[in-house]
Amino acid sequence: MAKPNYAFEKRQRDLAKKAKKEAKRQSKTGSPDHAENTDSPDPAVPTPATDVAPTDEDTAS
C-alpha cells in the first residue's frame, strides 16, 4: 500500500485557500482585472492607427 503524500495534500489545500482568498478580494473590489493590469492601458480601448504617408524611399523600388 502506498503511503500518503502529505506535502502534496497540504500544497493543494494552500492553493485552494489562496484561490478562494483572491476571488473574495476581487469580488470586493468589483473589478476582476484590477490588480493584474495596473500598469497597462485599458484593453477595451483600441490603440490608434498611425497613418503615415509613404516616403520616396518606400516607393523607389
LUMSE-797427 format. One record per atom (N, C-alpha, C, CB): y negated, z, x. Coordinates in steps of 0.1 Angstrom, whole numbers, plus 5000, padded with zeros to 4 digits. Atoms other than C-alpha are relative to their C-alpha. Glycine has a CB too. Layout:
N
PT     v     w     u
PT     Y     Z     X
...
END
This chain:
61
PT     v     w     u
PT  5012  5000  5008
PT  5000  5000  5000
PT  4988  5000  5009
PT  5000  5012  4990
PT  5013  5001  4992
PT  4965  4991  5013
PT  4991  5012  4997
PT  4993  4987  4997
PT  5009  4988  5002
PT  4941  5019  5019
PT  4986  4995  4995
PT  4998  5008  5013
PT  5012  5005  5006
PT  4908  5017  5000
PT  4989  4999  5011
PT  4995  5010  4990
PT  5011  5003  4991
PT  4877  5003  5018
PT  4988  5007  4994
PT  4998  4984  5002
PT  5012  4992  5005
PT  4851  5030  5011
PT  4987  4994  5004
PT  5002  5014  5004
PT  5013  5006  4996
PT  4824  5013  5031
PT  4996  4988  4992
PT  5001  4996  5015
PT  5003  5012  5009
PT  4827  4981  5010
PT  4995  5005  4987
PT  5012  4991  4999
PT  5004  4995  5013
PT  4825  5001  4978
PT  4986  5006  5000
PT  5011  5010  4995
PT  5013  4993  4999
PT  4795  5021  4990
PT  4989  4989  5001
PT  4999  5009  5012
PT  5010  5011  4999
PT  4777  4989  5000
PT  4998  4993  4987
PT  5006  4989  5011
PT  5001  5007  5013
PT  4784  4973  4966
PT  4992  5009  4991
PT  5014  4997  4994
PT  5008  4991  5008
PT  4770  5004  4949
PT  4986  5000  5004
PT  5006  5015  5001
PT  5014  5000  4995
PT  4739  5004  4971
PT  4993  4987  4996
PT  5000  5001  5015
PT  5006  5012  5004
PT  4733  4967  4964
PT  4997  4999  4985
PT  5010  4988  5004
PT  5002  5000  5015
PT  4737  4972  4926
PT  4988  5009  4997
PT  5013  5005  4993
PT  5011  4991  5002
PT  4713  5001  4928
PT  4987  4994  5004
PT  5002  5013  5008
PT  5012  5007  4995
PT  4688  4981  4948
PT  4996  4989  4990
PT  5002  4994  5014
PT  5003  5011  5009
PT  4690  4951  4924
PT  4994  5006  4987
PT  5013  4992  4997
PT  5005  4994  5012
PT  4685  4974  4894
PT  4986  5006  5002
PT  5009  5012  4995
PT  5013  4994  4997
PT  4655  4991  4910
PT  4990  4988  5001
PT  5000  5008  5014
PT  5009  5011  4998
PT  4640  4957  4919
PT  4997  4994  4986
PT  5006  4989  5009
PT  5002  5005  5013
PT  4645  4945  4883
PT  4990  5008  4992
PT  5013  4998  4992
PT  5009  4990  5007
PT  4628  4976  4870
PT  4986  4998  5005
PT  5005  5014  5002
PT  5013  5002  4995
PT  4599  4971  4893
PT  4993  4987  4995
PT  5000  5000  5016
PT  5005  5013  5005
PT  4595  4935  4883
PT  4996  5001  4985
PT  5010  4989  5002
PT  5004  4999  5014
PT  4595  4944  4846
PT  4988  5008  4998
PT  5012  5006  4992
PT  5012  4992  5001
PT  4568  4970  4852
PT  4988  4992  5003
PT  5001  5012  5009
PT  5012  5008  4996
PT  4545  4945  4870
PT  4998  4989  4990
PT  5002  4995  5014
PT  5002  5011  5010
PT  4552  4918  4843
PT  5000  4987  5007
PT  4987  5002  4993
PT  4999  5013  4993
PT  4555  4891  4870
PT  5012  5000  5009
PT  4987  4998  5008
PT  4988  5000  4991
PT  4589  4883  4885
PT  4997  4995  5014
PT  5010  4991  4994
PT  5002  5005  4986
PT  4574  4864  4915
PT  4988  5007  5006
PT  4997  4985  4999
PT  5012  4994  4995
PT  4546  4888  4921
PT  5000  5004  5015
PT  4997  5013  4992
PT  4999  4995  4986
PT  4558  4904  4954
PT  5004  4989  5010
PT  5009  5011  5001
PT  4994  5010  4991
PT  4575  4873  4968
PT  4990  4989  5004
PT  5012  4994  4993
PT  5009  5012  4997
PT  4547  4847  4966
PT  4985  5005  5001
PT  5001  4990  4990
PT  5014  4995  4999
PT  4516  4867  4975
PT  4992  4992  5010
PT  5000  5015  5004
PT  5007  5008  4990
PT  4507  4845  5005
PT  4999  4985  4997
PT  5006  5002  5013
PT  5000  5014  5003
PT  4515  4811  4990
PT  4991  4998  4987
PT  5014  4995  4998
PT  5008  5003  5012
PT  4494  4793  4964
PT  5008  5000  4988
PT  4992  4987  5002
PT  4993  5000  5012
PT  4503  4792  4928
PT  5008  4987  4999
PT  4990  5001  4988
PT  4992  5012  5001
PT  4533  4768  4924
PT  4998  4992  4988
PT  5015  5004  5001
PT  5002  5007  5012
PT  4522  4758  4889
PT  4988  4990  5002
PT  4997  5009  4989
PT  5012  5008  4998
PT  4490  4742  4903
PT  5004  4989  5010
PT  4988  5008  5006
PT  4996  5010  4990
PT  4498  4708  4919
PT  4989  4998  5011
PT  5001  4986  4992
PT  5009  5002  4988
PT  4483  4700  4953
PT  4993  4987  4998
PT  5008  5000  5013
PT  5008  5012  5002
PT  4455  4675  4952
PT  5005  4988  5009
PT  4985  5002  5002
PT  4996  5012  4993
PT  4464  4640  4963
PT  4988  4995  5008
PT  5006  4988  4991
PT  5011  5005  4992
PT  4444  4626  4992
PT  5000  4985  4999
PT  5002  5005  5015
PT  5001  5014  5001
PT  4432  4591  4985
PT  4991  4995  5012
PT  4993  4996  4986
PT  5007  5004  4988
PT  4423  4577  5019
PT  5002  4985  5001
PT  5006  5007  5013
PT  5000  5014  4998
PT  4414  4541  5023
PT  5006  4996  5013
PT  4986  4994  4998
PT  4994  5004  4987
PT  4434  4522  5049
PT  4990  4995  5010
PT  5011  4989  4997
PT  5010  5004  4990
PT  4416  4516  5081
PT  5005  4986  5006
PT  5000  5010  5012
PT  4997  5013  4994
PT  4416  4484  5101
PT  5013  5000  5009
PT  4988  4995  5009
PT  4988  4998  4992
PT  4443  4498  5124
PT  5012  4999  4991
PT  4999  5013  5008
PT  4989  5000  5009
PT  4466  4502  5094
PT  5003  4986  4995
PT  4998  5009  4988
PT  4998  5013  5005
PT  4462  4467  5082
PT  5001  4989  5010
PT  4988  4996  4990
PT  5000  5009  4989
PT  4462  4450  5116
PT  5014  4993  5002
PT  4996  5006  5013
PT  4987  5005  4997
PT  4499  4444  5117
PT  5005  4989  4991
PT  5011  5010  5000
END
